[in-house]
Amino acid sequence: MNTISHFLKKHFRISFLALALALSACATVPPVQEMSDARQALDAARKAGAEVRASKDLQSAEALLQNAEHALQEGDYKQARKDAEAAQSQAVVAQDKALGE
């Protein structure tokens, strides 16, 4: 019985460590896709005329993308991901306003 208990405790520790490593990997992987998505959304907003019809929203999206790029350079991937996602969302708002939606 003692051997089974020891085995289960060891198995639990290994499983917990694997889970912790998997969760921390999200913060250590550069947000390449999120950065690309944000850039594409900004390009689409510009093409829709956001520079004229939704300039404040477009400028906000651009500033968020700059923040994301800075965080990426600093190795703060969690913040870079957060700012890139916010930049994409803001660019979509700018595009929608530019298109009158």
N, C-alpha and C positions, 0 to 999 in steps of 0.2 A: 504494500500500500504506500509506503514511504517513497518507493522508487517511482510510482505513478505520479504522486504528488510533485515530486521533484521535476519529473519530465514535463508536467503541465505548466509549472511555474516557468521553466526554462523556455518552453514553447511560447508562452504568453509574452515573455520578455522579448523574444526574437520577433514575434509578430508586431508588438508595440514599436520596436525599433524600426522595423521595415515600414510601418505606417508613418512614423515620424519623418523618416527620410523621404518617403514619397511626397508627403505634404510640403516639406521644405524645398523640394526640387522645383515646385512651382515658382518660388521666389528667386531661384537661382538660374532660371532659364530666361534669356533675353526675350522680351515681348516682340519678336520679329513680326508676327502676323498682325498684332494690334497696331504696330507702327505703320505697317503697310496699309491697313484698313483706314487708318486716320488720314494718311496722305491721299489715298484715293478719294475719300469722302471730301477732303478739301478741294481737290482738283475738280470733282463733280460740282461742288458748290460754286467755284469760280466760273466754270463753264455755263452754269445756270444764271450767271449774272449777279451773284451775291455781293461782289465788290461794290456794286451800285445800289442794289435793292435791299441788302441785309449786311451792310458793312460792319456794324458793331458785332453781330453774331459771327461773321467770318473772322474778324480780328480776334475775338475771344477764342475761336477754334485754333487759329494760328498760334496764339500765345500758349495755349494748352499743349500744342504739339511741340513748341520750343521747350517748354518745361519738361515734356517727356523725353526729348532728345538730350537735354542736360542731365536728367536723372539717369538715362541710359549710359551716358558717358561716365557718370559717377559710379556706375555699377548698382544703382538702386533700382533693380528691375521691378520691384513691387510698385514703387511710385511711378516709374515709367509706364507700366501697364495701365495703372489707374488714370494717368494723364492722357495717354493715347486713346483710351476708351472714351474719356470725356471729350477729347478733341473731335473724335469721330461723331459723337452724339451732337455736339455743337455745330459741326459742319453740316450735318443732316438738317438741323433746324434752320441754318442759313440757306441751304439749298431749297428747303420747303418754302421759306419766306420769299426767296428770289423767284420761285415759280408761282407764287401767289396761292399756295396751298395752306 
